[in-house]
């Protein structure tokens, strides 16, 4: 677990717990690599030190693209989700639709915005690259910039710019009209907006959570942050520029895991700078040092079972619905009941249900129940025990009910109820060789020795544990 320095705003006072960030490995990777696209170069689909990425989302066909701020090539490149190059916008310059070191790109509702860092401005384009407008310019007053390094857009279309050298965040409407600003950041390098919160990383090696009017709500320590992205699932992704990985937190600053390792191999990262998530849950990480985009999918955790409901059932009873409670269940999780995979209904991350057919509980015993999460990642939970119990038997008649002493051996028919294949007929407390006929009939072998002496023998039936027990007694007369 990571120990964090987290600040909370309470009653107008910021309380700060200063703790060094400590990572206790191993943490399972939250995401695993799927594919990557791009390489170093100047041709379409190639990059030179790309810095920012935006993954579009929405219900329209044009809402399914990836935009990359190809910084040293002074352009924005657009790709399909599978990495296929679509188009490029820009080129070196200060005119409309031109860039000098574009640092980031953000998308919302059919438009993308570019933090044109070298020109100290923001430019707005339609999704297919037509220039719409620009705003900003170099300066230190409201609406002007000194190295705009990152950009984000909220659900209402307001644009937030990390104005790095002015040590502030500026907010604009979609037409570029200045709305407000806030400080409390030092050389901010990344901003992401999710819901009613803005998350900023800066040179103090912290992630800072603000309201959308700039009120500081919380902050926690991070390592070498180059950007930040917050998913709708409430995970905060912070690329560690020098560490070759992306650290993952929840929105209160609790460390949840990581993705990537330093290097240039599959799934490895070199100076990652930004990230974005598509509508299908794939995470796109801008791998700046390797001049590529690396794509990951969510790694399933290993599930854990905490309880079963019901915990037991009598054998030979009808099928029933089993509820499995636990943690880290997924829509693809499934229940395994005594080595049989069941058709499983996902209720939540803490609950699954499945129908157990009566054919799986025909004999008493202790049966193992597990949950498996499939790949990527995933695995099998520990065993939970489901008890199949025996009913208490009842006996009604004995056929025959008498025999002469000294007679030959014979088969005694016992009728009753709640008999199971493991039921045993007992003669004066001693088990007899028993044949299961049905739930209402048993046959037991009575030997010559059992008939040696005249008198009355006691006959009953025993069902084994778990559950079970001994039936009522019936007399057998030996004349």
C-alpha positions in Angstrom: 0.0 0.0 0.0 1.1 3.6 -0.7 1.3 6.0 2.2 0.2 9.4 0.9 0.4 13.0 1.8 -3.3 13.9 1.5 -4.9 17.3 2.2 -8.5 17.9 2.8 -10.4 21.2 3.0 -12.5 21.2 6.1 -14.2 24.2 7.7 -12.0 26.5 5.7 -8.7 25.0 6.9 -6.4 22.8 4.9 -5.1 19.9 7.0 -2.0 18.4 5.4 -0.5 15.0 6.4 3.1 15.1 5.1 4.1 11.5 4.4 6.7 10.3 2.0 5.3 8.2 -0.9 6.2 4.7 -0.1 5.4 1.8 -2.5 5.1 -1.7 -1.1 5.3 -4.0 -4.1 4.2 -6.3 -5.5 1.0 -4.6 -6.8 -0.8 -6.3 -9.7 -0.8 -4.4 -12.9 -4.3 -2.8 -13.3 -3.9 -2.9 -17.1 -2.1 -5.2 -19.5 -0.7 -4.3 -23.0 -2.7 -5.1 -26.1 -1.0 -3.3 -29.0 0.8 -0.1 -29.9 1.1 2.1 -32.9 3.5 4.7 -34.1 7.3 5.1 -34.4 9.9 7.8 -34.7 9.7 9.9 -37.8 7.9 12.6 -39.8 5.6 10.6 -42.0 1.9 10.2 -41.3 1.5 7.9 -38.3 5.0 8.6 -37.0 5.9 10.9 -34.1 8.6 13.1 -32.7 8.3 13.5 -28.9 4.5 13.5 -28.7 3.2 15.2 -25.5 -0.6 15.0 -25.4 -3.4 12.7 -26.3 -7.2 12.9 -26.4 -9.5 9.9 -27.0 -12.9 11.0 -28.2 -16.1 9.5 -26.9 -19.8 9.8 -27.7 -22.6 8.3 -29.7 -21.7 9.6 -33.2 -19.4 8.0 -35.7 -17.0 11.0 -35.4 -16.7 10.4 -31.7 -14.4 7.4 -32.1 -11.0 8.8 -32.8 -7.6 9.3 -31.0 -5.9 12.7 -31.3 -2.2 13.0 -30.7 -0.3 16.3 -30.1 2.9 15.4 -32.2 4.9 18.1 -30.5 8.2 18.2 -32.4 6.4 17.7 -35.7 4.2 20.7 -34.9 1.0 18.9 -35.8 -2.1 17.0 -34.5 -2.6 13.5 -35.9 -5.9 11.7 -35.9 -6.2 7.9 -35.7 -8.9 5.3 -35.5 -9.1 3.3 -32.3 -7.1 0.5 -33.9 -4.2 2.8 -34.7 -5.0 3.4 -38.3 -3.9 6.9 -39.4 -6.8 9.2 -40.6 -5.4 12.7 -41.1 -3.0 15.3 -39.8 -3.6 19.0 -39.0 -1.1 21.8 -38.7 2.5 22.3 -39.5 5.1 24.8 -38.2 4.0 28.4 -37.9 1.9 31.0 -36.2 -1.0 31.3 -38.6 -4.4 29.9 -38.2 -4.2 26.1 -38.0 -0.4 26.1 -37.6 1.5 25.2 -34.4 4.8 25.6 -32.6 5.3 22.7 -30.1 1.7 21.8 -29.5 1.7 20.4 -26.0 -1.8 18.9 -25.6 -5.1 18.2 -27.3 -8.6 17.8 -25.8 -11.9 16.7 -27.4 -15.6 17.3 -26.6 -18.8 17.1 -28.7 -17.3 17.1 -32.2 -14.5 19.7 -31.6 -10.9 19.4 -30.4 -8.8 22.1 -28.8 -5.0 22.4 -29.0 -2.7 23.9 -26.4 -0.4 25.6 -28.9 2.4 26.1 -26.4 5.0 27.8 -28.6 2.4 30.4 -29.8 0.9 30.8 -26.3 -2.6 30.2 -27.5 -5.4 27.7 -27.8 -6.8 26.7 -31.2 -10.2 25.1 -31.7 -11.0 22.7 -34.7 -13.9 20.6 -35.9 -13.3 16.9 -35.5 -12.2 16.6 -39.1 -9.6 19.4 -38.7 -11.2 22.6 -39.9 -10.0 25.7 -38.0 -12.7 27.4 -35.9 -11.0 30.0 -33.7 -8.1 30.8 -31.5 -7.8 32.6 -28.2 -5.0 33.7 -25.9 -1.6 35.1 -26.7 1.5 35.7 -24.7 1.1 37.6 -21.5 0.3 37.4 -17.8 -3.1 39.0 -17.5 -6.5 37.3 -17.7 -6.9 35.2 -20.9 -3.2 35.3 -21.9 -0.7 32.5 -21.5 2.9 31.8 -20.8 3.5 28.2 -21.9 0.0 26.5 -21.9 1.0 22.9 -21.3 -2.2 21.0 -20.9 -5.9 21.4 -21.6 -9.2 19.8 -20.5 -12.9 20.2 -21.2 -15.8 19.6 -18.8 -19.2 18.2 -19.6 -20.7 21.7 -20.2 -18.0 22.6 -22.7 -15.9 24.8 -20.5 -12.2 24.8 -21.3 -9.5 24.6 -18.6 -5.8 25.4 -19.5 -2.8 24.7 -17.4 -0.9 28.0 -17.8 2.4 26.7 -16.7 4.7 29.7 -16.3 2.0 31.9 -14.9 1.4 29.2 -12.2 -2.4 29.1 -12.7 -5.3 27.4 -14.2 -7.6 29.5 -16.5 -11.1 28.6 -17.4 -12.9 29.7 -20.7 -16.2 29.0 -22.4 -16.2 27.1 -25.6 -15.8 30.3 -27.6 -12.6 31.2 -25.8 -14.1 33.9 -23.5 -12.3 34.1 -20.2 -14.4 33.0 -17.2 -12.1 32.7 -14.2 -8.6 31.7 -13.0 -7.1 30.1 -9.9 -3.7 29.7 -8.4 -2.4 27.2 -5.9 -0.4 25.4 -8.5 3.3 25.6 -9.3 4.3 25.1 -12.9 1.3 22.9 -13.7 2.0 20.2 -16.2 -1.3 18.4 -16.5 -5.1 18.9 -15.9 -8.1 16.6 -16.2 -11.7 17.3 -15.4 -14.2 14.6 -14.4 -17.7 15.6 -13.2 -17.4 18.5 -10.8 -13.7 18.2 -10.1 -10.5 19.2 -11.7 -7.3 17.3 -11.1 -3.9 19.1 -11.6 -0.4 17.8 -11.3 2.5 20.3 -10.9 6.2 20.6 -10.2 5.7 20.0 -6.4 5.1 16.3 -7.3 1.5 16.4 -6.2 -1.9 15.8 -7.6 -4.3 18.5 -6.5 -8.0 18.2 -6.6 -10.1 21.3 -7.1 -13.7 22.3 -7.5 -14.5 23.8 -10.9 -14.3 27.3 -9.3 -10.8 26.6 -8.0 -11.3 25.6 -4.4 -8.6 23.2 -3.3 -10.3 20.0 -1.9 -7.4 17.5 -1.5 -3.9 16.8 -2.6 -1.5 13.8 -2.5 2.1 13.1 -3.4 3.0 11.6 -6.7 6.3 10.9 -8.4 7.6 12.8 -11.5 4.2 13.6 -12.9 4.0 14.7 -16.6 0.2 14.6 -16.9 -3.0 13.4 -15.4 -6.1 11.7 -16.7 -9.2 10.8 -14.7 -11.6 8.2 -16.0 -15.4 8.0 -15.5 -14.7 5.0 -13.4 -13.1 7.3 -10.9 -9.5 6.2 -11.4 -6.7 8.8 -11.6 -3.9 8.0 -14.0 -0.6 9.9 -13.4 2.3 9.2 -15.9 5.6 9.0 -14.1 7.8 10.7 -16.6 11.1 9.4 -15.2 9.8 6.0 -13.9 8.6 4.5 -17.1 5.1 3.7 -15.7 1.7 5.1 -15.0 0.6 5.2 -11.4 -3.1 4.7 -10.6 -5.0 6.1 -7.7 -8.6 6.5 -6.7 -10.0 10.0 -6.5 -9.1 10.3 -2.8 -5.5 9.5 -3.4 -5.3 5.9 -2.5 -2.8 4.1 -4.6 -4.4 1.3 -6.6 -1.7 -0.1 -8.9 0.4 0.7 -11.9 0.9 -0.1 -15.5 4.0 -0.4 -17.6 7.7 -0.8 -16.8 10.7 1.2 -18.1 11.9 0.1 -21.5 10.9 -0.2 -25.2 9.4 -3.7 -25.2 5.8 -4.7 -25.4 3.8 -2.7 -22.7 7.0 -0.9 -21.5 7.2 2.8 -21.4 9.8 5.5 -21.8 8.9 9.0 -20.5 5.1 8.5 -20.7 3.4 11.8 -20.9 -0.4 11.5 -21.1 -3.3 9.0 -21.3 -6.9 8.6 -22.4 -9.7 6.0 -22.3 -12.0 5.0 -25.1 -15.7 4.0 -24.9 -14.8 0.3 -24.8 -12.5 0.7 -21.8 -9.1 0.5 -23.6 -6.5 2.8 -22.2 -4.2 4.7 -24.6 -0.9 5.9 -23.1 1.3 8.3 -24.9 4.7 6.8 -24.8 6.8 9.9 -25.6 10.3 8.4 -25.4 9.3 5.5 -27.6 7.4 7.7 -30.0 4.3 5.6 -29.9 0.9 5.1 -28.4 0.6 2.0 -26.2 -2.9 0.5 -25.7 -3.9 -1.5 -22.7 -6.9 -3.3 -21.4 -8.1 -3.6 -17.9 -6.6 -6.5 -16.0 -9.1 -8.5 -14.0 -8.3 -8.9 -10.3 -8.4 -12.2 -8.4 -11.8 -12.5 -6.8 -12.5 -13.3 -3.2 -15.6 -15.0 -1.7 -16.8 -13.8 1.7 -20.1 -15.8 2.0 -22.6 -18.0 0.3 -26.4 -17.8 0.6 -27.7 -20.4 1.3 -24.8 -22.2 2.8 -26.4 -25.7 2.7 -29.1 -27.7 1.1 -30.6 -31.2 1.6 -29.5 -33.7 -0.9 -31.9 -34.7 -3.6 -33.8 -31.5 -3.2 -34.8 -29.3 -6.1 -32.5 -26.8 -7.8 -32.0 -23.4 -6.2 -30.4 -20.0 -6.7 -27.0 -19.6 -5.1 -25.8 -16.1 -4.1 -22.1 -15.6 -3.8 -20.9 -12.5 -2.0 -17.4 -11.2 -2.1 -15.1 -8.6 -3.7 -13.6 -7.9 -7.1 -16.3 -9.6 -9.2 -16.6 -8.6 -12.9 -19.4 -9.0 -15.5 -17.3 -11.9 -17.0 -16.9 -13.7 -13.6 -18.4 -17.1 -13.3 -19.2 -19.5 -10.4 -17.7 -23.0 -10.3 -19.8 -25.4 -8.1 -18.0 -28.7 -7.3 -16.0 -28.5 -10.5 -19.1 -27.6 -12.6 -19.2 -24.2 -14.2 -22.5 -22.5 -13.7 -24.3 -19.9 -15.9 -23.7 -16.9 -13.8 -25.5 -13.5 -13.4 -23.4 -10.5 -12.5 -25.1 -8.3 -9.9 -22.3 -6.1 -8.7 -18.6 -6.2 -8.0 -19.6 -7.8 -4.7 -22.3 -10.2 -5.7 -23.0 -13.0 -8.2 -25.9 -15.4 -8.6 -26.4 -18.8 -10.3 -28.9 -21.6 -10.5 -27.6 -24.8 -9.0 -29.5 -27.8 -10.5 -30.7 -30.6 -8.3 -28.5 -33.0 -10.1 -25.4 -31.5 -8.4 -26.7 -32.1 -4.9 -27.7 -35.8 -4.9 -25.4 -36.9 -2.1 -24.4 -35.4 1.2 -21.0 -33.8 1.5 -18.9 -30.7 1.6 -18.7 -29.2 -1.9 -16.2 -26.5 -3.0 -17.5 -23.3 -4.5 -15.1 -20.9 -6.3 -15.3 -17.8 -8.6 -13.0 -17.3 -11.6 -12.2 -14.1 -13.3 -11.0 -14.6 -16.9 -7.9 -13.1 -18.5 -6.4 -10.6 -18.8 -5.1 -11.0 -15.3 -7.9 -12.7 -13.2 -7.6 -16.0 -11.6 -9.5 -18.3 -9.1 -10.8 -17.4 -5.7 -10.2 -19.5 -2.7 -12.7 -22.2 -1.8 -16.0 -21.6 0.0 -17.7 -24.7 1.4 -21.3 -25.6 0.5 -22.7 -28.4 2.6 -25.1 -30.9 1.1 -26.9 -32.3 4.1 -28.8 -35.6 4.7 -32.4 -35.5 5.8 -33.6 -37.4 8.9 -35.1 -40.7 7.6 -38.5 -42.1 8.6 -39.6 -45.7 8.3 -43.1 -46.9 7.9 -43.2 -50.7 7.3 -41.0 -53.8 7.3 -41.7 -56.6 4.8 -41.6 -59.2 6.1 -42.1 -58.1 9.7 -41.5 -61.5 11.3 -39.5 -64.7 10.8 -39.0 -68.0 12.6 -35.7 -68.3 14.5 -33.1 -70.5 12.9 -34.5 -69.6 9.5 -32.5 -68.8 6.3 -31.1 -65.4 5.4 -33.4 -63.1 3.5 -33.8 -59.6 2.1 -35.8 -57.2 4.3 -37.7 -54.5 2.5 -37.9 -51.2 4.4 -40.4 -48.5 3.3 -40.4 -44.9 4.5 -39.2 -41.5 3.4 -36.0 -39.3 3.1 -33.9 -42.3 2.0 -30.7 -41.5 0.1 -28.1 -43.8 -1.6 -25.9 -43.5 1.6 -28.8 -44.7 3.9 -28.0 -47.8 6.0 -30.5 -50.2 7.6 -29.6 -51.1 11.1 -30.6 -54.3 13.0 -30.3 -54.0 16.7 -27.9 -51.0 16.1 -25.6 -53.0 13.7 -25.4 -51.9 10.1 -26.7 -54.3 7.5 -25.7 -54.5 3.9 -28.2 -52.1 2.3 -29.4 -51.6 -1.3 -30.9 -48.2 -2.2 -34.0 -48.7 -4.2 -35.5 -45.2 -4.1 -36.2 -42.3 -1.7 -38.9 -44.4 -0.2 -37.5 -48.0 -0.3 -34.4 -49.8 0.9 -33.5 -53.5 0.9 -31.2 -55.0 3.6 -29.6 -58.4 3.9 -30.6 -60.2 7.1 -28.3 -63.1 7.9 -28.8 -66.5 9.6 -27.0 -65.1 12.7 -29.6 -62.4 13.0 -32.3 -65.0 13.3 -30.6 -67.3 15.8 -32.6 -66.4 18.9 -36.3 -65.9 19.3 -37.4 -62.4 20.4 -37.8 -58.9 19.0 -35.2 -57.1 16.9 -35.1 -53.3 16.5 -34.8 -52.0 13.0 -34.1 -48.4 12.0 -32.3 -46.4 9.3 -29.4 -44.1 9.6 -28.5 -41.2 7.2 -24.9 -40.0 7.4 -23.5 -36.5 8.2 -23.7 -33.7 7.4 -27.2 -33.5 8.7 -28.9 -36.9 8.7 -29.5 -38.9 11.8 -31.4 -42.1 12.9 -35.0 -42.8 12.1 -37.7 -44.1 14.3 -37.6 -47.7 15.4 -39.8 -50.6 14.1 -39.9 -54.0 15.7 -39.2 -57.2 13.8 -40.5 -60.4 15.5 -38.5 -63.6 15.6 -40.8 -66.5 16.6 
